[in-house]
């Protein structure tokens, strides 16, 4: 709805704005006021309203408060405008400014039926919860407005509820800018976990991984996994050594061999290369299996650590004719 009057100054019944004193913050307030009025008349409300509000913060004059209210009304923030007009009416009455008092009263009354409201519903049992706090968009709501329809600007609003020894709760509601009647019901709060409640009853921040498998000490299954993976890494290293030796033996055989025919030195070098290659294959295959088995055991152990089960097992790694052998036994 467009505010009557060609300019904001005209609507306020003033040609210019003159603060009570031209010193310090009042000078800045005057400059911001003039900028805000100009921006308002140009329709640039997103820039005008903050400047007018800051001018009022620096120098809380009734005329500036009226300007802020009229800017918010034009911007569609009807509840904010209504509250500011009501406050401006009372200030103007105390200051004997009849024209401004009348202006604020008429505009506030015109806005009243257009206001949207939000009712935060608090049940009787919840209302009796010690140290209960209800916040709307971060602002604490007093008990006097619980379960009452309160004028509010349109948009999305968040309700945050907290109490000593209770799990916090959050909810949100989106309200139309004009004439909406909305409500949000706050449920009973659940008790907070005992380990999160301090001696004063307040909630403490949970430690990372508290109560989870990640913080429990390693047990047999995890140690078996680490042992298996470690043995696998060693086996892979030994296999790598044998592979290197096999390649060197093969290169030593080359000068004494022509195709499939070799001299005595070439035949011996080739035999060494085959033998060392077999050992390399055995150790590397066994090492890969041990690493894979160890990883699986460790992951399984971490999962089981969340329960009270304590597996009994033994891991044995012994050399065999074709490499290392791993044997795992016990109860999972």
VENFENNOR-V537928 format. One record per helix or strand of 2 or more residues. SS is the DSSP state (H for helix, E for strand). FROM is the first residue (numbers start at 0). LEN is the number of residues. If there is no record, write none. Layout:
# VENFENNOR-V537928
ss=[SS	SS]
from=[FROM	FROM]
len=[LEN	LEN]
This chain:
# VENFENNOR-V537928
ss=[H	H	H	H	H	H	E	H	E	E	H	E	E	E	E	H	H	H	E	E	H	E	E]
from=[7	24	44	61	77	97	115	123	132	138	142	148	154	168	180	193	212	219	256	260	263	311	322]
len=[5	17	14	14	18	15	7	4	4	2	3	4	8	7	6	3	3	35	2	2	41	9	9]
